[in-house]
């Protein structure tokens, strides 16, 4: 099937190139325009309804009309001269706030996007006073805007409101500051915009530079980047379209992860094709480029398909996760990788067929077989002294794995840089008010539905609840109950005295607040706690359950794929042990850097699972490539160690180049404003580097050199020289 597809693509090359180009341009526009309409900024929305905070959010929506896209921002208003607020100042603050809430904000329409693809964020903000500082140095005002806070268009609407509020209060000798939610994100985006552009340029420059060094060719350096960019547009459009069709909400970090994964694996697959295409052109100087391209794609296509399907299978296991953030990440990555696989078997071979030998111009590398070079010498040494390389590789991986000991999870990594206007405003508030004042928590009380009759609530029913909440150490102010119109539900806000993003806050809510609330809830009702600490306490529990479930299932599925691919029992076992060591070494390195060296409370709660899937699935690409090439070389008249040396010589340049490109792509996430995304990017880059430089070209070949042809037991296809083996790269 793969050979038939690649032959068809090379025979009708221009038709496939035109088709992919049109799809790439069209779906890029659609995907980028509708991307933020299918993303969910609230992590609590991904929790199953069985969790307490999710049940609280359901009551808030059903009984109080709360919306998940209500973005509450805290506005600080103070005198410009630094004096305390007078009664006249407070009156003026409230008067301006009322006027601001009456003015309709408009959405700016970019000229390069069709109007029917835009999301209209025109609205009237909800503006209302909150509280005063104890020393009367400032007054806090709540501002709510509806929409996805990650949408640049809504961020622009907020900036317009912010600037207008600053002007209005400035006329009265007052200054303003904004913090929380979209205010933090808008300031962080502005602060990081130049850095992101610079890193993007450097990443693309790195890819082009590595390709130039590898092929000494302009076309071979630029064409893969263009092809992958077009294919990435198709994949993004496909993911957004699928999300819209099936009403799936993606996590806000998913689009950036998809872009990085597609750029990395797309360049990888194109490089695998290019290296083998050049090798085949050298071996067949008189062959027609179209035929050589078809033969190349047919051989490499098997390895690419196996590697891509391994990634798809690994991420498909996220479908069994209970935490929705993981559950939606799996299908999104899987769809994207399937699109890239299809492009690797059709679009890329078509480009090779059209470019022909000009692909490597002006290099003269096609005229003669190059000297073995560094990769050849490395292959000979690995084959000659395999025990030494196994011991050194395992020693390094075990040393890095030790960092996993004492690992802690951090669930409060939404904070951006501490030098933005929003961060400074938050610091000013925290100096005068308790740590949780900008992020209140709420107890929602509603009928449990067990008695068959509707429960009516009054203040006397909630008096004991409020009193018990006040007695909890770590809880500050508790507000008066607020009832819905039918008085069938009520909510009581309370403020923590500690940082709501801290472990102490999560423990306080889980171990002290929730037991008290459950004990004193009025008869016939259920009481649920919502708020940032409550949500992340539940996320912690959900993630822990998913880690125990997804890890073994994904590992078993990957092992099964390797058994089917390699038609062996021992070889997959070798690869899985190597992959396992690579994963623990990568995670240990992340813990050493971020938890111990940088002093963070722990590593991001998403890191272990996402890292497992990325490093294991993506790193398996290189292991599949080297294993298939060793198997191919063992089918020729040579000893097992000679086969290992030849496989490393021919495959190491492709693996190293591809690994550096993929690692560089993930490292570009270091400029992302989210600390969690930064960790995923940097630690995954390290994991890809270990997979490419240690596992694939040192550890795995050395183990195979030690085991010899027994590696492929019980398969007989590679036991004797001259056996025909389908090559991969």
VOGU-3710 file (C-alpha; in Angstrom, 3 decimals, decimal comma):
1> xxxxxxxxxx> 0,000/0,000/0,000  2,756/2,431/0,936  4,712/1,686/-2,231  1,593/2,104/-4,386  0,868/5,457/-2,767  4,408/6,767/-3,205  4,565/5,579/-6,824  1,283/7,376/-7,545  2,570/10,555/-5,878  5,812/10,590/-7,891
11> xxxxxxxxxx> 4,024/9,738/-11,151  1,535/12,610/-10,722  3,903/14,880/-8,834  2,610/18,272/-9,975  -1,008/17,379/-9,168  -0,088/16,408/-5,605  2,030/19,536/-5,155  -0,845/21,744/-6,340  -3,363/19,948/-4,135  -1,257/20,278/-0,982
21> xxxxxxxxxx> -0,436/23,922/-1,726  -4,103/24,905/-2,131  -5,113/22,963/0,975  -2,236/24,457/2,958  -3,105/28,067/2,164  -6,875/27,665/2,598  -6,818/25,637/5,805  -4,124/27,851/7,354  -6,426/30,865/7,040  -9,436/28,966/8,395
31> xxxxxxxxxx> -7,481/27,270/11,176  -5,788/30,409/12,490  -9,029/32,408/12,348  -11,126/29,864/14,226  -8,417/28,491/16,514  -9,402/30,456/19,604  -13,085/29,610/19,180  -12,308/25,965/19,988  -9,873/26,469/22,874  -10,854/26,480/26,538
41> xxxxxxxxxx> -8,888/28,860/28,809  -10,310/27,513/32,089  -8,507/24,388/33,289  -11,388/23,604/35,641  -13,663/22,952/32,679  -11,600/19,850/31,842  -12,431/18,115/35,135  -15,023/15,308/35,168  -18,320/16,294/36,776  -17,656/13,863/39,628
51> xxxxxxxxxx> -15,085/16,230/41,143  -16,210/18,744/43,748  -15,017/21,889/41,973  -16,602/20,748/38,691  -19,914/20,219/40,513  -19,570/23,737/41,961  -19,039/25,196/38,489  -22,158/23,373/37,282  -24,228/24,970/40,071  -22,721/28,378/39,242
61> xxxxxxxxxx> -23,764/28,023/35,593  -27,203/26,505/36,188  -28,346/28,587/39,148  -26,415/31,863/38,871  -25,840/32,200/35,120  -22,056/32,167/35,422  -20,236/31,608/32,139  -16,889/29,842/31,665  -15,716/32,689/29,425  -16,373/35,454/31,956
71> xxxxxxxxxx> -12,933/37,001/32,400  -12,771/38,794/35,740  -10,003/41,390/36,005  -9,140/43,348/39,139  -8,638/47,085/38,592  -6,784/49,060/41,261  -7,593/52,772/41,511  -5,499/55,106/43,710  -4,574/58,763/43,950  -1,685/59,855/41,750
81> xxxxxxxxxx> -0,177/61,882/44,588  0,001/58,777/46,829  -2,346/60,167/49,497  -5,169/58,160/51,010  -8,530/58,087/49,259  -11,121/60,553/50,527  -14,877/60,106/50,389  -15,022/62,294/47,271  -12,376/60,118/45,596  -14,309/56,935/46,316
91> xxxxxxxxxx> -17,472/58,500/44,947  -15,656/59,560/41,781  -14,193/56,054/41,363  -17,662/54,500/41,503  -19,085/57,124/39,157  -16,441/56,503/36,493  -16,836/52,746/36,934  -20,549/53,055/36,201  -19,839/55,111/33,060  -17,242/52,582/31,872
101> xxxxxxxxxx> -19,784/49,779/32,224  -22,225/51,618/29,948  -19,855/52,060/27,017  -19,810/49,360/24,344  -16,390/48,075/23,352  -15,755/47,252/19,701  -13,614/44,603/18,005  -10,942/45,640/15,523  -11,206/43,681/12,254  -7,865/42,737/10,645
111> xxxxxxxxxx> -7,822/43,445/6,919  -6,132/40,144/6,014  -8,880/37,925/7,482  -12,335/37,471/5,854  -15,127/38,951/7,952  -17,084/35,688/8,149  -14,144/34,019/9,918  -13,849/36,626/12,667  -15,251/36,354/16,198  -17,046/39,524/17,235
121> xxxxxxxxxx> -16,064/40,530/20,772  -18,108/43,757/20,845  -19,672/44,014/24,326  -20,369/46,103/27,372  -18,026/45,226/30,236  -19,401/44,422/33,678  -17,764/46,916/36,051  -18,476/46,993/39,795  -16,597/48,008/42,984  -15,029/45,259/45,106
131> xxxxxxxxxx> -13,359/46,549/48,287  -10,980/49,109/49,736  -7,516/48,609/51,155  -7,519/48,720/54,993  -5,301/51,815/54,884  -7,524/53,434/52,198  -4,572/53,636/49,807  -6,613/52,202/46,917  -9,999/50,836/45,874  -10,459/47,627/43,894
141> xxxxxxxxxx> -12,943/47,399/41,028  -13,983/44,210/39,217  -14,093/44,239/35,398  -15,511/41,297/33,419  -15,206/40,695/29,679  -16,777/37,746/27,866  -14,697/35,636/25,504  -11,596/33,480/25,276  -8,803/35,355/26,986  -6,248/33,680/24,696
151> xxxxxxxxxx> -7,833/35,260/21,634  -5,662/38,205/20,479  -8,813/40,047/19,381  -10,256/39,966/22,911  -6,902/41,013/24,337  -7,025/44,047/22,051  -10,533/44,840/23,324  -9,199/44,710/26,890  -6,302/47,005/26,017  -8,753/49,550/24,579
161> xxxxxxxxxx> -10,774/49,412/27,807  -7,614/49,685/29,909  -6,407/52,757/28,034  -9,838/54,417/28,189  -10,142/53,750/31,947  -6,679/55,205/32,503  -7,690/58,401/30,681  -11,010/58,789/32,530  -9,526/58,277/35,985  -6,499/60,369/35,072
171> xxxxxxxxxx> -8,745/63,408/34,607  -9,700/63,078/38,289  -6,104/62,803/39,475  -6,362/59,030/39,900  -4,160/56,225/38,560  -5,153/52,696/37,595  -3,591/49,248/37,516  -4,961/45,927/36,262  -4,163/42,383/37,296  -5,533/38,861/36,971
181> xxxxxxxxxx> -6,811/36,835/34,031  -6,659/38,587/30,698  -4,728/41,523/32,204  -1,810/39,234/33,079  -1,988/37,526/29,689  -2,193/40,772/27,681  0,810/42,278/29,482  2,812/39,067/29,173  2,007/38,786/25,468  3,217/42,334/24,891
191> xxxxxxxxxx> 6,374/41,720/26,902  7,163/38,453/25,092  6,150/39,459/21,561  9,593/40,542/20,395  11,264/37,545/22,049  8,873/35,115/20,367  9,515/36,652/16,962  13,258/36,502/17,515  13,148/32,876/18,671  10,935/31,971/15,721
201> xxxxxxxxxx> 13,441/33,487/13,306  16,347/31,767/15,064  14,542/28,399/14,995  13,878/28,660/11,276  17,439/29,848/10,752  18,740/26,841/12,690  16,773/24,466/10,477  18,032/26,098/7,287  21,618/26,212/8,578  21,633/22,527/9,568
211> xxxxxxxxxx> 20,228/21,533/6,188  22,837/23,621/4,397  25,604/21,964/6,413  24,144/18,508/5,778  23,496/18,841/2,028  25,472/21,889/0,852  22,375/22,852/-1,116  20,014/25,825/-1,148  16,931/23,903/-2,289  17,447/21,067/0,201
221> xxxxxxxxxx> 17,745/23,677/2,953  14,601/25,691/2,146  12,172/23,251/0,521  11,607/21,058/3,629  10,695/24,136/5,646  8,177/25,319/3,051  6,674/21,845/2,720  6,294/21,382/6,454  4,797/24,871/6,856  2,119/24,126/4,256
231> xxxxxxxxxx> 1,423/20,720/5,783  1,221/22,271/9,241  -1,463/24,627/7,946  -3,465/21,653/6,680  -3,072/19,879/10,019  -4,115/22,941/12,032  -7,176/23,392/9,859  -8,031/19,702/10,232  -7,736/19,839/14,037  -9,832/23,003/14,286
241> xxxxxxxxxx> -12,397/21,597/11,863  -12,658/18,344/13,813  -12,997/20,263/17,084  -15,802/22,391/15,631  -17,568/19,375/14,084  -17,516/17,297/17,280  -17,837/20,224/19,713  -14,450/19,529/21,329  -12,693/22,184/23,386  -8,906/22,234/23,194
251> xxxxxxxxxx> -6,573/23,334/25,950  -4,971/26,727/25,356  -1,475/25,191/25,136  -2,472/22,589/22,529  -2,016/24,793/19,404  1,561/25,718/20,299  2,399/22,079/21,060  0,906/20,988/17,723  2,979/23,567/15,847  6,185/22,435/17,508
261> xxxxxxxxxx> 5,459/18,727/17,016  4,577/19,180/13,344  7,619/21,323/12,620  9,884/18,837/14,345  8,575/15,555/12,966  7,878/17,043/9,546  11,479/18,140/9,139  12,573/14,769/10,558  10,619/12,810/7,975  11,786/15,021/5,115
271> xxxxxxxxxx> 15,385/14,615/6,273  14,999/10,832/6,381  13,814/10,982/2,758  16,545/13,389/1,658  19,416/11,396/3,129  18,198/8,152/1,576  17,347/9,873/-1,732  20,899/11,197/-1,981  22,294/7,749/-1,149  20,206/6,076/-3,865
281> xxxxxxxxxx> 21,072/8,732/-6,464  24,760/8,096/-5,808  24,255/4,353/-6,234  22,276/4,798/-9,479  23,761/7,730/-11,453  21,802/6,864/-14,598  18,459/6,327/-12,902  15,492/8,605/-13,542  14,910/10,886/-10,519  11,207/10,058/-10,519
291> xxxxxxxxxx> 11,882/6,328/-10,258  14,564/6,847/-7,632  12,206/9,081/-5,630  9,499/6,392/-5,754  11,982/3,716/-4,642  13,296/5,957/-1,864  9,841/6,864/-0,569  8,795/3,223/-0,704  11,728/2,166/1,471  11,736/5,047/3,938
301> xxxxxxxxxx> 7,944/5,256/3,919  7,669/1,997/5,867  9,812/3,373/8,706  8,081/6,761/8,617  4,656/5,119/8,732  5,704/2,916/11,641  7,185/5,867/13,534  4,154/8,080/12,891  1,675/5,384/13,865  3,655/4,833/17,068
311> xxxxxxxxxx> 3,129/8,492/17,945  -0,555/8,265/17,042  -1,012/5,130/19,129  0,821/6,627/22,106  -1,307/9,762/22,111  -4,463/7,758/21,460  -4,041/6,285/24,937  -4,868/9,713/26,331  -8,434/8,959/25,313  -8,759/6,825/28,451
321> xxxxxxxxxx> -7,642/9,683/30,720  -10,241/11,239/33,015  -8,724/14,723/32,933  -10,105/16,488/29,862  -6,933/18,466/29,185  -5,158/15,186/28,454  -8,169/13,620/26,747  -8,371/16,355/24,067  -4,597/16,622/23,593  -4,397/13,030/22,349
331> xxxxxxxxxx> -6,823/13,290/19,406  -5,427/16,699/18,404  -1,846/15,431/18,180  -2,995/12,198/16,527  -4,892/14,015/13,763  -1,931/16,331/13,172  0,567/13,470/12,923  -1,709/11,543/10,535  -1,816/14,594/8,251  1,978/14,854/8,384
341> xxxxxxxxxx> 2,271/11,130/7,631  0,064/11,506/4,556  2,190/14,428/3,392  5,368/12,401/3,963  4,060/9,651/1,667  2,667/11,911/-1,072  3,652/15,589/-0,950  7,313/15,142/-0,038  7,997/12,327/-2,581  6,335/14,494/-5,243
351> xxxxxxxxxx> 8,721/17,332/-4,422  11,688/14,959/-4,681  10,477/13,693/-8,072  10,107/17,224/-9,462  13,361/18,579/-8,026  15,437/15,551/-9,049  19,180/15,990/-8,812  18,718/19,770/-8,617  17,620/19,193/-5,046  21,303/18,967/-4,085
361> xxxxxxxxxx> 22,687/21,734/-6,335  25,361/23,163/-6,190  26,836/20,375/-4,056  28,962/17,773/-5,843  28,116/15,094/-3,289  26,220/13,041/-5,886  29,307/12,459/-8,005  31,159/10,231/-5,573  30,721/8,244/-2,391  31,914/10,365/0,552
371> xxxxxxxxxx> 34,492/9,161/3,022  33,122/7,525/6,186  33,857/10,606/8,276  32,888/10,984/11,927  29,791/8,776/11,681  31,835/6,000/10,063  34,492/6,129/12,777  31,811/6,198/15,467  30,077/3,172/13,960  33,323/1,193/13,909
381> xxxxxxxxxx> 34,082/2,027/17,543  30,581/1,155/18,734  30,779/-2,168/16,881  34,292/-2,915/18,145  33,759/-2,011/21,837  30,014/-2,335/22,471  30,289/-3,146/26,190  32,089/0,137/26,871  29,406/2,176/25,087  26,589/0,308/26,827
391> xxxxxxxxxx> 28,173/0,896/30,244  28,836/4,589/29,571  25,354/5,223/28,163  23,535/3,381/30,949  25,695/5,100/33,573  24,833/8,544/32,220  21,120/7,768/31,983  20,994/6,305/35,505  22,809/9,318/36,955  20,278/11,694/35,370
401> xxxxxxxxxx> 17,398/9,429/36,438  18,371/9,928/40,072  16,869/13,394/39,843  13,390/11,840/39,885  13,851/11,089/43,598  12,063/13,765/45,595  10,084/15,063/42,604  7,158/17,341/43,485  4,258/18,474/41,318  3,417/22,155/40,897
411> xxxxxxxxxx> -0,178/23,053/40,003  0,168/26,833/40,183  2,217/27,781/37,140  -0,066/30,261/35,391  1,949/33,250/36,554  3,862/35,185/33,958  6,902/37,476/34,319  7,108/39,480/37,538  8,189/42,706/35,817  4,954/43,512/33,947
421> xxxxxxxxxx> 2,415/46,169/34,934  -0,066/43,442/35,942  2,530/41,766/38,179  3,409/45,068/39,864  -0,280/45,772/40,490  -0,703/42,325/42,071  2,286/43,003/44,325  0,819/46,350/45,409  -2,474/44,674/46,314  -0,774/41,856/48,214
431> xxxxxxxxxx> 1,087/44,321/50,430  -2,214/45,666/51,783  -4,628/42,723/51,537  -4,511/38,940/52,145  -2,905/36,768/49,479  -6,223/35,397/48,185  -8,158/38,659/47,900  -7,779/38,881/44,115  -9,017/35,307/43,697  -12,020/34,543/45,910
441> xxxxxxxxxx> -13,279/31,028/46,571  -16,959/30,181/46,717  -19,163/27,642/48,446  -22,212/26,788/46,318  -25,210/25,248/48,093  -28,091/23,624/46,193  -30,654/20,874/46,694  -29,310/17,355/46,361  -32,429/16,150/44,536  -32,830/13,108/46,777
451> xxxxxxxxxx> -35,993/14,114/48,601  -38,074/14,773/45,491  -39,048/18,254/46,692  -37,415/21,582/45,861  -35,400/22,963/48,768  -35,861/26,634/49,694  -32,994/28,382/51,457  -32,808/31,406/53,752  -30,084/33,164/55,706  -30,676/31,131/58,836
461> xxxxxxxxxx> -29,864/27,942/56,905  -26,443/29,315/55,991  -25,569/31,021/59,269  -23,743/27,993/60,664  -21,906/27,471/57,350  -20,548/31,008/57,380  -19,569/30,739/61,029  -17,702/27,455/60,560  -15,876/28,859/57,517  -14,668/31,828/59,552
471> xxxxxxxxxx> -13,284/29,484/62,198  -11,019/27,663/59,716  -7,432/28,775/60,209  -6,206/30,267/56,938  -9,610/31,626/55,862  -10,008/35,372/55,968  -13,154/37,348/55,201  -16,395/35,466/54,532  -19,103/37,398/52,669  -22,852/37,352/53,198
481> xxxxxxxxxx> -24,801/34,642/51,319  -26,192/35,469/47,883  -29,296/33,588/46,674  -30,614/32,863/43,213  -34,041/34,218/42,239  -35,994/31,163/43,448  -33,830/30,840/46,564  -33,122/27,229/45,661  -29,372/27,829/45,653  -26,932/30,100/47,429
491> xxxxxxxxxx> -23,290/31,044/47,262  -20,898/32,245/49,943  -17,580/33,816/48,933  -14,549/33,510/51,184  -10,947/34,685/50,897  -7,830/32,741/51,806  -5,005/34,335/53,752  -2,402/32,445/51,720  -1,313/32,498/48,097  -4,050/30,667/46,175
501> xxxxxxxxxx> -1,454/29,082/43,859  0,484/27,488/46,703  0,393/23,902/47,938  -0,723/25,246/51,314  -3,865/26,691/49,675  -4,723/23,380/48,002  -4,212/21,475/51,235  -6,290/24,046/53,112  -9,236/23,652/50,754  -9,035/19,849/50,489
511> xxxxxxxxxx> -8,269/18,917/54,089  -10,001/21,645/56,095  -12,544/23,695/54,137  -14,301/20,885/52,269  -14,834/18,633/55,336  -16,320/21,592/57,227  -18,593/22,553/54,331  -19,814/18,983/53,885  -20,557/18,633/57,614  -22,594/21,834/58,031
521> xxxxxxxxxx> -24,479/21,909/54,724  -28,220/22,403/55,348  -30,375/19,233/55,283  -31,419/18,163/51,795  -28,596/20,098/50,118  -25,150/19,554/48,673  -22,332/22,041/49,139  -19,404/22,328/46,748  -16,285/24,499/46,847  -14,956/26,354/43,809
531> xxxxxxxxxx> -11,940/28,585/43,249  -8,406/28,282/41,986  -7,018/26,242/44,890  -10,086/23,963/44,863  -9,796/23,363/41,127  -6,116/22,497/41,242  -6,608/20,237/44,248  -9,017/18,226/42,088  -6,699/18,430/39,079  -3,943/16,969/41,247
541> xxxxxxxxxx> -6,096/13,955/42,102  -7,245/13,448/38,492  -3,726/13,664/37,102  -2,386/11,174/39,653  -5,030/8,654/38,606  -4,320/9,214/34,911  -0,585/8,769/35,328  -1,108/5,347/36,904  -3,422/4,341/34,055  -1,941/5,890/30,911
551> xxxxxxxxxx> 1,727/5,014/31,502  1,363/1,217/31,405  -1,232/1,245/28,617  0,890/3,487/26,379  4,022/1,451/27,070  2,229/-1,804/26,251  0,811/-0,366/23,033  4,196/0,937/21,868  5,808/-2,411/22,688  3,142/-4,220/20,662
561> xxxxxxxxxx> 3,761/-1,950/17,659  7,492/-2,607/17,875  6,900/-6,369/18,017  4,748/-6,199/14,875  7,200/-3,896/13,090  10,410/-5,750/13,953  8,858/-9,233/13,976  10,895/-9,994/17,051  10,545/-10,304/20,817  14,051/-9,477/21,988
571> xxxxxxxxxx> 14,578/-6,364/19,836  11,434/-4,581/21,135  12,487/-5,470/24,678  15,875/-3,837/24,087  14,220/-0,724/22,651  11,670/-0,451/25,465  14,383/-0,683/28,135  16,371/2,006/26,333  13,277/4,174/25,938  12,395/3,740/29,617
581> xxxxxxxxxx> 15,870/4,835/30,683  15,660/7,793/28,323  12,354/8,879/29,844  13,464/8,662/33,483  16,750/10,425/32,638  14,859/13,242/30,921  12,368/13,659/33,758  15,167/13,528/36,314  17,035/16,255/34,430  13,935/18,433/34,475
591> xxxxxxxxxx> 13,544/17,986/38,228  17,225/18,812/38,819  17,036/21,989/36,735  13,637/23,450/37,599  12,969/22,140/41,110  16,470/22,121/42,582  18,573/24,605/40,600  15,882/27,202/39,837  14,079/26,679/43,140  10,561/26,238/41,779
601> xxxxxxxxxx> 7,987/24,513/44,025  8,087/21,530/41,692  7,704/20,594/38,048  4,499/21,241/36,140  1,825/18,640/36,828  1,469/17,987/33,068  5,195/17,391/32,540  5,531/13,655/33,371  2,680/12,507/31,134  3,335/14,856/28,223
611> xxxxxxxxxx> 7,061/14,160/28,485  6,466/10,418/28,508  4,427/10,610/25,334  6,650/13,068/23,495  10,010/11,579/24,400  8,893/7,972/24,108  6,853/8,404/20,937  9,086/10,896/19,133  12,303/9,308/20,340  11,082/5,955/19,075
621> xxxxxxxxxx> 11,312/7,403/15,536  15,093/7,337/15,720  15,195/3,905/17,326  12,978/2,519/14,571  15,188/4,124/11,925  18,453/2,692/13,282  16,917/-0,719/14,067  15,489/-1,155/10,593  18,766/-0,107/9,014  20,743/-2,555/11,182
631> xxxxxxxxxx> 18,275/-5,262/10,208  18,717/-4,371/6,537  22,505/-4,431/6,797  22,400/-7,798/8,578  20,629/-9,203/5,548  23,801/-8,643/3,515  26,984/-10,734/3,415  28,610/-9,331/6,567  29,028/-10,015/10,254  26,642/-8,577/12,815
641> xxxxxxxxxx> 29,211/-6,021/14,003  29,966/-4,942/10,449  26,233/-4,452/9,938  26,034/-2,266/13,046  29,019/-0,183/11,904  27,473/0,330/8,438  24,065/1,218/9,877  25,529/3,844/12,215  27,640/5,265/9,396  24,673/5,736/7,057
651> xxxxxxxxxx> 21,996/6,641/9,601  23,764/8,728/12,264  23,923/11,932/10,127  20,151/11,795/9,516  19,379/11,060/13,180  21,683/13,759/14,553  20,435/16,405/12,117  16,795/15,477/12,693  17,283/15,304/16,467  18,870/18,744/16,655
661> xxxxxxxxxx> 16,056/20,216/14,539  13,340/18,606/16,669  15,065/19,585/19,921  15,483/23,135/18,644  11,775/23,284/17,806  10,788/22,305/21,334  13,395/24,610/22,868  11,651/27,541/21,149  8,845/27,125/23,698  11,216/28,577/26,308
671> xxxxxxxxxx> 9,928/32,072/25,480  6,303/31,085/26,078  4,848/33,115/28,981  3,565/29,967/30,700  6,181/28,379/33,003  4,524/24,994/32,408  4,962/25,307/28,648  8,547/26,465/29,147  9,301/23,319/31,120  7,673/21,064/28,542
681> xxxxxxxxxx> 9,662/22,719/25,754  13,076/22,690/27,386  12,871/19,273/29,040  11,431/17,647/25,918  14,255/19,185/23,885  16,707/17,541/26,272  14,845/14,237/25,978  14,934/14,351/22,184  18,665/15,079/22,360  19,243/12,074/24,609
691> xxxxxxxxxx> 17,122/9,878/22,321  19,030/10,916/19,220  22,596/11,202/20,495  22,700/8,542/23,228  19,966/5,968/22,708  19,788/5,711/18,924  23,397/5,949/17,792  25,192/4,620/20,886  23,154/2,462/23,253  20,862/0,560/20,861
701> xxxxxxxxxx> 23,587/-0,203/18,242  25,993/-1,281/21,009  23,434/-3,680/22,500  22,708/-5,129/19,048  26,464/-5,538/18,452  26,681/-7,510/21,713  23,648/-9,696/20,979  24,361/-10,129/17,279  21,724/-11,777/15,101  20,016/-13,135/18,207
711> xxxxxxxxxx> 18,562/-9,626/18,566  15,863/-10,556/16,059  14,807/-13,779/17,775  12,569/-15,578/16,949  12,501/-14,066/13,438  14,816/-15,761/10,934  14,881/-13,023/8,303  18,148/-11,497/9,516  19,985/-14,573/10,801  21,901/-15,335/7,667
721> xxxxxxxxx> 23,748/-13,042/5,268  21,982/-12,395/2,001  18,447/-12,604/3,426  16,161/-10,085/1,830  15,033/-7,407/4,253  12,833/-4,473/3,454  14,948/-1,375/4,185  13,746/1,649/6,002  16,358/4,347/5,601
//
